[in-house]
Amino acid sequence: MRYISSRFWQHCALLITLPALSVVVLAQSPTETPRKANARPAGASGPAPEPFDNAPVEKLMGQCVTLDTEAGEIVIEMLPEVAPETVRNFLNLVVMGDLDTTSFGRVVRDFVIQGGNLATSTRWNAVLAQRMMRTIPDEPSEVKHVRGIVSMARTEERNSATTHFFILVGDGHHLDGKFAAFGRVTKGIEVADAINHADADGEKPLKPVRIKHASAAPCAKNQPQVQP
């Protein structure tokens, strides 16, 4: 560790850096009622509903996502009780196939791996570009950002999270109460470690690992917990 301040800003930079066109934040007056995530403006044709839009928390609980990557499988248990909108958004990305062929394009050694950039998809098109414009509300909670937690990346603007997410391979307590932790790795943390330790130029992997396919299903009983 060089200096605490340098490490802190290095970590924060990972979480607030997104492609310039990946997020649109609209100014809102103090008297306006906040809009619900994914809501359509009155009289306008918005995006088509997705499978988990407006799904009750009871339907979201017990769901696990499997990321079948080129380095192996990572299984993530959803935490809708603390971040329901974030979980709905992530499950929609999974079941719609939007995460398929995307890559983990950023790593910070012994800290996080970051994925969810739809622009890295081999099927990149206008539909995916539009999907990356949809923002969701911030849902910070009391869940601690420790090894194995999955959380949403965003810009410095409020409610700016879109499709980018990160998996912690080390602890990041400076993120507690600020970012939306919405999942927990129950299997395959060693795969995340391998992605994190692959050759990189700074924070950019020399050979980004792709998600071959992402799927959602009820979690297996007696899910194991990630060991430090």
Secondary structure, DSSP 4 states (H G I P E B T S, - for coil): ---HHHHHHHHHHHHH---TTS-------TTSPPPPTTPPPTTS--PPP-TTTT--HHHHTTEEEEEEETTEEEEEEE-TTT-HHHHHHHHHHHHTTTTTT-EE-EEETTTEEEE--GGG-TT--HHHHHHTT--B-----S----TTEEEE---SSTT-B-S-EEEESS--GGGTTTS-EEEEEEE-HHHHHHHHHS-EETTEESSPEEEEEEEEEEPPSSPPPPP-
